Amino acid sequence: MTLLLLTLLTFLPTPQNTVYGKPEDMKGLRKVFVDTGGDLENRERITKEIEQAKLDVELLDSEEGAEIILDFGAGRSERLHGTISNGSGGLITKRYQTGKGHVYAVVGRQTRIVMSYEGEEKHVWEKKPATNFGKAFVKAYKKVNGLK
């Protein structure tokens, strides 16, 4: 039993060391990788924001050689929106798209987290969280690189 426990403990993942940085760590970096896993629609939303901003960055198709990594994941949440008023007593729920993202800058041999984002689409006319994440990255990148 003890041998089994020791064997299992040997294969457990060790915690990663998180290194925090600042948006200024992105200054002068140009090679950008957008990682949304298999979510190509949200990847397109983010890359579209970067391309429209004309940042003079190179968008990469893999993490290899990246100096800036945008990591974004989306999901859905449901919230009670009201009740049906026709006497049936049913509940009305509304689905919202949610999203969470991080921006990492590769500085030397360190990967530093320099930005985080969390958003939710509450109304039909609002931009998707991935679009807003892309806009937040563009704004921060422009600021630290002195771009208008």
Buried (B, 14 or more C-beta within 10 A) or exposed (E): EEEEEEEEEEEEEEEEEEBEBBBEBBEEBEBBBBBBEEBEEBBBBBBEBBEEBEBEBEBBEEEEEBBBBBBBBBEEEEEEEEEEEEEEEEEEEEEBBBBBBBBBBBBEEEBBBBBEBEBBBEEEEBBBBBBBBBBBBBEBBEEBBEEE
